Amino acid sequence: MGINKSVSNKVARHTNAQLWIRLGTNRPVVSRMLGHSKEETTKTYYNIDVNEVIDGTNHIDFGIIGI
């Protein structure tokens, strides 16, 4: 069983950033991981309500993809 879905770079970056944010990574660290020259750019990734993300993803079995 594999993932057979095309994902754009933007979607992949956003998903990766949201996973790190959800795990509690500090903004300066996420900013550096994303290669942002200004930490302010990373702020947009934090504008999503984390509880909304958690509630919206509770049904996902991340074990399928090894998380």
SULFENDA-V187149 format. One record per backbone hydrogen bond with DSSP energy under -1.0 kcal/mol. CO is the residue of the C=O (numbers start at 0). NH is the residue of the N-H. Records with the same first field share a line. If there is no record, write none. Layout:
# SULFENDA-V187149
CO=NH + NH
This chain:
# SULFENDA-V187149
7=11
8=12
9=13
10=14
11=15
12=16
13=17
14=18
15=19
16=20
17=21
18=22
19=24
20=23
25=29
26=30
27=31
28=32
29=33
30=35
37=40
41=44
42=45
48=52
49=53
50=54
51=55
56=59
59=61
60=63
61=64 + 66
62=65
